[in-house]
Amino acid sequence: MGVYRVLARPLLFRADAEWVHDRAVRVAEAVGKVPAVCDAVAKHYGATDPRLAVEVAGMTMSSPIGLGAGFDKNGRAVAGLGALGFGHVEIGSVSVDRSDGNPRPRLFRLPSDEAIVVHYGVPNDGADAVAHRLHGRRNGVRLGINVVNTNRGIAASEHEVIDDYVRAVRRLQGHADYLCLNLSCPNTEDGQHFFLRRGRLELLLHALAEVGIERPVVLKVAPFARPAELDGFLTAVGGTEFVRGFSVNLPPGKPAGLAVPEKMPGAVSGRPAERAANRTIRELYAAVDRKRQVIVGSGGVFDADDAYRKIRLGASLVQLLTALVYRGPSVVREINRGLPELLSRDGFASVREAVGADVRT
Ligand SMILES: Cc1cc2nc3c(=O)[nH]c(=O)nc-3n(C[C@H](O)[C@H](O)[C@H](O)COP(=O)(O)O)c2cc1C
């Protein structure tokens, strides 16, 4: 982290954020294409401590730490990113049709807050291209595919949105270890709240059940504004067999106290996202059916303490993204090294034992 922070980061931060992001994905893609290099990277960075191993929704993983959706949007660099020590890599969001996303610039760093303002609007190559790219992938790190509805820049009807998700899932599920449905809709009038409207989530889940879901499904939701929203959401999920977990998205708008121009669009990741994310993990853990459903926590994870806090609040898996930008690629190894020490300090033999330790009664 020292070298990255002192040498690489100051240079990278002089360039446009999206340009750097694209280059980083290309480097990881190049690493993944040369097995000898990828294996050497994995040897250096990989998670080996048995206390880190987790089993979630039938999937075994070498670490609970994963890469959040939005870094590798198109599944170009799964092998190279996996070599950094992640137990899973979530790609996407991918929609059934390709999309250019929002106009640029649409990604901004806030270095003093260790944050990023994201207004991508889910640009991606579309489900066919991503499925084609993943075809024949070597088994390695667990792969999650995050699915969203296509951003066409115009408001879509309820039927169109649901159909969009269903077609993308149908095309992509065979390539994934799990699916994550990003329920924040970029091209609907009510955006993040689209699926909080009564009946819509049931319609989506029903339509997916008819397709035949072959993979565990995680639903990615923004922090709930009121307890009634969470109750309504979980009631809609009900006993749907294939829903095996919930993941926390960025809250809409800007947390108070950030030095950003008032009109800058987008959501804020990194440190400022941590508080709402941790509250939501705690709320979800207290309310879900723990025998079947897990929580995937993300938002402001920069070190082992941050990851451990989310685990103790109820997260079985923890994702990060912004920390890669501020701390560099070795951040995953540092978390994987620090986590077992925190578990041992508190007398836990495994991650599983620590999940929800601060919430269980
Ligand atoms: C640049 C960027 C792009 C993102 N794109 C997506 C996306 O396409 N789909 C999604 O579900 N989440 C997306 N996210 C949210 C992340 O997956 C993650 O939930 C969030 O950033 C909180 O983690 P962090 O604070 O470690 O970044 C994005 C976040 C960032 C910073």
The ligand as a MOL file (V3000), in Angstrom:
LIG
                    3D

  0  0  0     0  0            999 V3000
M  V30 BEGIN CTAB
M  V30 COUNTS 31 33 0 0 0
M  V30 BEGIN ATOM
M  V30 1 C -17.2940 3.3780 -9.7550 0
M  V30 2 C -18.4050 2.5820 -9.1690 0
M  V30 3 C -19.3000 1.9190 -10.0130 0
M  V30 4 C -20.3300 1.1530 -9.4710 0
M  V30 5 N -21.1730 0.5010 -10.3100 0
M  V30 6 C -22.1030 -0.3450 -9.7940 0
M  V30 7 C -22.9330 -1.1130 -10.6600 0
M  V30 8 O -22.8330 -1.0500 -11.8830 0
M  V30 9 N -23.8480 -1.9350 -10.0940 0
M  V30 10 C -23.9810 -2.0560 -8.7390 0
M  V30 11 O -24.8190 -2.8430 -8.2890 0
M  V30 12 N -23.2080 -1.3460 -7.8980 0
M  V30 13 C -22.2780 -0.4970 -8.3920 0
M  V30 14 N -21.4800 0.2180 -7.5420 0
M  V30 15 C -21.6370 0.0450 -6.0720 0
M  V30 16 C -20.5670 -0.9160 -5.5090 0
M  V30 17 O -20.7410 -2.2300 -5.9910 0
M  V30 18 C -20.5860 -0.9410 -3.9770 0
M  V30 19 O -21.8130 -1.4900 -3.5390 0
M  V30 20 C -20.4190 0.4430 -3.3750 0
M  V30 21 O -19.4870 1.2000 -4.1020 0
M  V30 22 C -19.9890 0.4270 -1.9080 0
M  V30 23 O -18.7180 -0.1160 -1.7310 0
M  V30 24 P -17.3650 0.7830 -1.6250 0
M  V30 25 O -17.6280 1.8780 -0.6350 0
M  V30 26 O -16.3270 -0.1970 -1.1970 0
M  V30 27 O -17.0960 1.3070 -2.9940 0
M  V30 28 C -20.4740 1.0420 -8.0590 0
M  V30 29 C -19.5880 1.7460 -7.2270 0
M  V30 30 C -18.5650 2.5000 -7.7630 0
M  V30 31 C -17.6250 3.2210 -6.8330 0
M  V30 END ATOM
M  V30 BEGIN BOND
M  V30 1 1 1 2
M  V30 2 1 2 3
M  V30 3 2 2 30
M  V30 4 2 3 4
M  V30 5 1 4 5
M  V30 6 1 4 28
M  V30 7 2 5 6
M  V30 8 1 6 7
M  V30 9 1 6 13
M  V30 10 2 7 8
M  V30 11 1 7 9
M  V30 12 1 9 10
M  V30 13 2 10 11
M  V30 14 1 10 12
M  V30 15 2 12 13
M  V30 16 1 13 14
M  V30 17 1 14 15
M  V30 18 1 14 28
M  V30 19 1 15 16
M  V30 20 1 16 17
M  V30 21 1 16 18
M  V30 22 1 18 19
M  V30 23 1 18 20
M  V30 24 1 20 21
M  V30 25 1 20 22
M  V30 26 1 22 23
M  V30 27 1 23 24
M  V30 28 2 24 25
M  V30 29 1 24 26
M  V30 30 1 24 27
M  V30 31 2 28 29
M  V30 32 1 29 30
M  V30 33 1 30 31
M  V30 END BOND
M  V30 END CTAB
M  END
